[in-house]
Amino acid sequence: MKKTFVITHFFLTLSCIFSCSTAQINISKENISGQLNKVADRQINNLRYSTEGSAGFLHDHGMDAWTNAVLYIGIADWAKTSGNQSYYEWLLEIGNKNAWKIPENFIEYPQYGLYHADELCIGQFYLEMFDVYRNIEMITSVKKRADWIMNNPPADGMRAGNKQKWSWCDALFMAPPVYVYLASVENDDRYLEFMHKELMDTYNHLYDKESGLFFRDDSFFEKQEANGQKVFWGRGNGWVAAGIARMLKNIPADNTNRPFYENLFAEHIDRLLELRDNNGFWHASLLDPENYPSPETSATALITYAMAYGVNNGLLDKKEYMPHIEKSWQALISVVDENGKLGYVQPIGADPRKVTQDMTAAYGVGALLMAGSEIYQFAK
């Protein structure tokens, strides 16, 4: 099975060398650029964050919180793709204002300490900026935090309450890409080895092979939706798909674990495609869309990003997947209003919830910008 995949992947990659550069979807670069600039500008002009608050408040709402970090990642992707220097200038302002530091909002909680995966998310933004400016100050705190965690191994126990481990599926977007990126920057495989060990603990604990989906955490193992199906959260699985894509950006081609990630990526995307609705959206609950009928755009954007990245990098067949990418992109744009507000973004949470058109959030916009940046590369 694995040998067949490697051979198939070789020919897909070879084919991509000759044909992917000419692959197109029926959306113009001008259209995508206009939409992304509108969405990005609105979010920049409406960015709100807190500088003080009760315990946990900064974790979700601070300038360096994971919620805003996903936005910065999306804007960095779009700045790189579009070459729009004004976005880089804004990102530099954000990084300088935050002194390029990793959050320590949970330091008062011994059970979390400095391990919490969400706090590392902004490290992806810092590393992307380092790629552009080569300023070592941008990644000093990222390396310091990652090194500290590796030198002080997390407490064992894959249970939902142990946030020292990557015990919830969202964590696979937040932290692993940072370690993979650091391995590339530092030319140090220890980061890859640590990442793989920790990720395999998460995979073995939360991946339901029968369903081909990830539980959000082990508190959902015995839960059921109203229709009797298992509870699989749309955005949670979107975090996983996008997280693996961002890992694959920097896992070396000759790394012995890379085939595992390529296989998991393709398998997970195929399963998710089976659960998309006829309009191109995914829903808050993957196996019970009837009880969660509204589209959910953060999940849709994350999964669309992963698909588009896969096509751009020879991991997914372009002829098969490009129609799906186009359909989901058109669906996403259909719920952006004339002012650039993206609707139907499920608020901060850990499970499927009802979503309405007026709901939006910075991380949903960041995911949309990530997706659009990839699609732009093979648009007309």
C-alpha positions in Angstrom: 0.0 0.0 0.0 2.7 2.4 1.0 4.9 1.4 -1.9 2.1 2.0 -4.3 1.5 5.5 -2.9 5.2 6.4 -3.2 5.2 5.4 -6.9 1.9 7.2 -7.6 3.2 10.2 -5.8 6.4 10.2 -7.8 4.4 10.3 -11.1 2.0 12.9 -9.8 4.9 15.1 -8.8 6.6 14.5 -12.2 3.4 15.3 -13.9 3.0 18.5 -11.9 6.4 19.7 -13.0 5.2 19.8 -16.6 1.5 20.7 -16.1 0.7 22.3 -12.8 2.1 25.7 -13.8 -0.5 25.9 -16.6 -3.4 24.6 -14.5 -6.2 27.1 -14.1 -9.6 27.5 -12.6 -12.3 29.7 -14.0 -11.7 32.5 -11.6 -9.5 35.5 -12.5 -6.6 36.7 -10.5 -8.1 40.1 -10.6 -11.3 38.8 -8.9 -9.4 37.0 -6.2 -7.2 40.0 -5.6 -10.1 42.3 -5.2 -11.9 40.1 -2.8 -8.9 39.4 -0.6 -7.8 43.0 -0.5 -11.4 44.0 0.5 -11.6 41.3 3.2 -8.1 42.0 4.6 -8.5 45.8 4.7 -11.8 45.5 6.5 -10.3 43.2 9.1 -7.3 45.4 9.6 -9.5 48.4 10.1 -11.7 46.5 12.6 -9.0 44.6 14.5 -9.7 44.7 18.2 -7.6 43.2 20.9 -7.3 43.4 24.7 -4.2 44.3 26.7 -5.6 43.2 30.1 -8.4 41.1 31.4 -9.4 38.1 33.5 -7.7 34.8 33.4 -7.8 33.3 29.9 -9.1 36.5 28.4 -5.8 37.4 26.6 -5.5 33.8 25.5 -8.4 34.3 23.1 -8.5 38.1 22.7 -5.0 39.5 23.1 -3.0 41.0 20.3 -0.8 37.8 20.2 -3.7 35.4 20.8 -4.2 32.4 18.5 -7.3 34.1 17.1 -5.4 37.0 15.8 -2.3 34.9 14.9 -4.3 33.1 12.3 -5.2 36.4 10.7 -1.5 37.5 10.7 -0.6 34.2 9.0 -3.3 34.8 6.3 -2.2 38.3 5.7 1.5 37.2 5.5 0.5 34.6 2.9 -1.4 37.2 0.9 1.4 39.8 1.2 3.9 37.2 -0.2 1.6 36.1 -3.0 0.4 39.6 -4.0 3.6 41.5 -3.4 1.6 44.1 -1.6 4.2 45.9 0.6 1.6 47.8 2.6 0.5 44.5 4.2 4.1 43.7 5.2 4.4 47.2 6.8 1.2 46.6 8.8 2.5 43.1 9.9 5.9 44.7 10.9 4.0 47.2 13.1 2.1 44.3 14.8 5.3 42.3 15.4 7.2 45.3 16.7 4.4 46.3 19.0 4.4 42.8 20.4 8.2 42.7 20.6 8.1 39.4 18.7 7.3 37.6 21.9 5.4 34.3 22.5 2.5 34.8 24.9 2.8 33.7 28.5 -0.9 34.2 29.4 -1.2 30.8 31.0 2.0 30.9 33.1 -0.2 31.3 36.2 -1.7 27.8 35.5 0.8 25.1 36.5 -1.1 22.5 34.5 -0.5 24.5 31.3 2.7 26.4 32.1 4.5 27.3 28.9 3.3 24.3 26.9 -0.1 25.4 25.5 -0.1 24.8 21.8 -2.3 27.8 21.0 0.3 30.2 22.4 2.8 29.0 19.8 0.5 29.8 16.9 1.9 33.3 16.5 5.3 31.8 16.0 4.3 30.8 12.5 3.7 34.5 11.7 7.1 35.4 13.2 8.9 32.7 11.1 7.1 33.8 8.0 8.4 37.4 8.6 11.9 36.1 9.3 11.8 34.5 5.9 11.3 38.0 4.4 13.5 40.2 6.7 16.1 37.8 8.1 15.9 39.6 11.4 16.9 37.1 14.1 15.0 39.0 16.8 11.8 38.0 15.0 12.3 34.3 16.0 14.3 34.4 19.2 11.4 33.9 21.5 10.0 31.2 19.2 13.2 29.2 19.4 13.5 29.8 23.2 10.0 28.5 23.9 10.3 25.5 21.6 13.7 24.6 23.1 12.3 25.0 26.6 9.4 22.6 25.9 11.7 20.0 24.3 14.1 20.2 27.3 11.2 19.9 29.7 9.1 17.1 28.2 5.3 17.5 28.6 3.5 15.5 31.3 2.3 12.2 29.9 -1.4 11.5 29.6 -3.5 12.1 26.4 -6.5 13.4 28.2 -8.5 16.5 27.4 -7.5 18.4 30.5 -3.7 17.9 29.9 -2.9 20.9 27.8 0.8 20.2 28.1 0.2 17.6 25.4 -1.5 18.2 22.0 -4.6 16.6 23.5 -7.1 18.5 21.2 -7.1 18.4 17.4 -6.9 22.2 17.0 -3.4 21.9 18.4 -2.2 20.3 15.2 -2.6 23.6 13.4 -1.2 25.7 16.2 2.1 24.1 17.2 3.5 21.4 14.9 4.2 23.7 11.9 6.3 25.9 14.2 8.6 23.0 15.0 8.8 22.0 11.4 9.7 25.5 10.4 12.3 25.8 13.1 13.9 22.6 11.9 14.3 24.2 8.5 15.6 27.5 9.8 18.0 26.0 12.3 18.9 22.9 10.2 18.2 20.8 13.2 16.2 17.6 13.0 15.6 17.5 16.7 12.6 19.8 16.1 11.2 17.4 13.6 11.7 14.4 15.9 10.0 16.1 18.8 7.1 17.2 16.6 6.6 13.7 15.1 6.6 12.0 18.5 4.1 14.4 20.0 1.9 14.4 16.9 1.7 10.6 16.8 0.4 10.7 20.4 -2.4 12.9 19.2 -3.0 10.9 16.0 -3.2 7.6 17.9 -5.5 9.1 20.5 -7.9 11.2 18.4 -8.0 9.8 14.9 -11.1 7.6 14.4 -10.0 5.3 11.6 -13.6 4.1 11.1 -14.8 7.6 10.3 -11.6 8.9 8.8 -12.0 12.0 11.1 -10.4 13.5 14.2 -12.3 13.8 17.5 -11.9 17.3 19.0 -10.7 15.7 22.2 -11.4 12.5 24.2 -14.4 14.0 25.9 -16.3 13.4 22.6 -15.5 9.7 22.4 -18.9 8.7 23.7 -21.0 11.6 22.6 -23.6 11.5 19.9 -25.3 14.1 17.7 -29.1 14.3 17.6 -29.1 11.9 14.7 -27.1 9.3 16.5 -23.9 10.0 14.7 -20.5 10.6 16.4 -19.6 14.2 17.0 -16.9 15.5 14.6 -16.4 19.2 14.6 -16.0 20.9 11.2 -13.5 23.5 12.2 -11.6 21.0 14.3 -11.0 18.8 11.3 -10.3 22.0 9.3 -7.5 22.8 11.7 -6.0 19.4 11.2 -6.2 19.5 7.3 -4.6 23.0 7.2 -2.1 22.2 9.9 -0.8 19.1 8.0 -0.5 21.3 4.8 1.6 23.8 6.7 3.8 21.1 8.1 4.3 19.7 4.6 5.6 23.1 3.5 8.8 22.4 5.4 9.2 18.7 6.0 12.1 17.7 3.8 11.4 15.4 0.8 13.8 12.8 2.2 12.5 12.8 5.7 11.5 9.2 6.6 8.2 10.4 8.2 7.1 12.5 5.2 5.2 9.6 3.5 3.0 9.3 6.6 2.0 12.9 6.5 1.4 12.8 2.7 -0.8 9.7 3.1 -2.7 11.1 6.1 -3.2 14.4 4.2 -4.7 12.8 1.1 -6.8 10.4 3.1 -8.2 13.1 5.3 -9.0 15.5 2.4 -10.8 12.7 0.5 -12.9 11.9 3.5 -13.8 15.6 4.1 -14.8 16.0 0.5 -17.5 13.3 1.0 -19.0 15.5 3.8 -19.2 18.8 1.9 -22.7 20.0 1.0 -24.0 20.6 -2.5 -23.2 24.4 -2.3 -19.5 23.9 -1.5 -19.7 24.4 2.3 -18.8 22.3 5.3 -20.9 22.6 8.4 -20.2 22.9 12.1 -21.0 19.2 12.6 -19.6 17.0 9.9 -21.9 14.1 10.4 -25.1 15.9 11.3 -25.5 18.9 8.9 -29.3 18.6 9.1 -29.2 19.9 12.7 -26.5 22.5 11.8 -27.9 23.7 8.5 -26.0 26.9 8.2 -22.6 27.0 6.4 -19.5 27.3 8.6 -16.9 29.4 6.8 -13.9 28.9 9.1 -14.0 25.1 8.4 -14.7 25.7 4.8 -11.8 28.1 4.3 -9.3 25.9 6.2 -10.2 22.8 4.2 -10.2 24.7 0.9 -6.8 26.1 1.8 -5.5 22.5 2.4 -6.9 21.3 -1.0 -5.4 24.2 -2.9 -2.1 23.8 -1.2 -2.2 20.1 -2.1 -2.8 20.9 -5.8 -0.1 23.5 -5.9 2.4 21.1 -4.5 1.6 17.9 -6.4 0.0 16.2 -3.4 -3.4 16.1 -4.9 -4.4 15.6 -8.6 -5.2 18.9 -10.2 -7.9 17.6 -12.6 -9.8 15.9 -9.8 -9.6 18.6 -7.1 -9.6 21.9 -9.0 -13.4 21.8 -9.6 -13.9 21.2 -5.8 -11.6 24.1 -4.9 -13.4 26.4 -7.3 -16.8 25.4 -5.9 -15.8 26.0 -2.3 -14.1 29.3 -3.1 -17.2 30.6 -4.9 -19.2 29.5 -1.8 -17.0 31.4 0.5 -17.0 34.6 -1.5 -20.8 34.4 -1.7 -21.0 35.1 2.0 -18.6 38.1 2.0 -20.7 41.3 2.1 -20.0 44.5 0.1 -17.9 45.9 2.9 -15.6 42.8 3.0 -17.2 41.1 6.1 -17.0 37.3 6.0 -20.1 35.8 7.6 -21.0 32.4 9.1 -17.8 32.1 11.2 -18.5 29.9 14.3 -17.3 31.8 17.4 -14.6 30.5 19.7 -15.5 27.1 20.9 -14.7 23.4 21.1 -17.6 21.7 19.5 -20.3 22.2 16.8 -22.5 25.2 17.5 -25.2 27.1 15.6 -23.9 29.7 13.2 -25.6 32.8 11.8 -24.7 35.1 8.9 -23.7 38.0 11.1 -21.0 36.0 12.9 -17.4 36.7 11.9 -13.9 36.4 13.5 -10.3 37.2 12.7 -9.3 33.6 12.4 -12.0 32.9 9.8 -10.7 35.8 7.8 -7.1 34.5 8.2 -8.2 31.1 6.9 -9.9 32.8 3.9 -6.8 34.7 3.0 -4.7 31.5 3.3 -7.1 29.8 0.9 -7.3 32.7 -1.5 -3.5 33.0 -1.6 -3.1 29.4 -2.8 -6.0 29.6 -5.3 -4.5 32.9 -6.8 -1.5 30.9 -7.9 -3.4 28.9 -10.4 -6.2 31.3 -11.3 -6.6 32.7 -14.8 
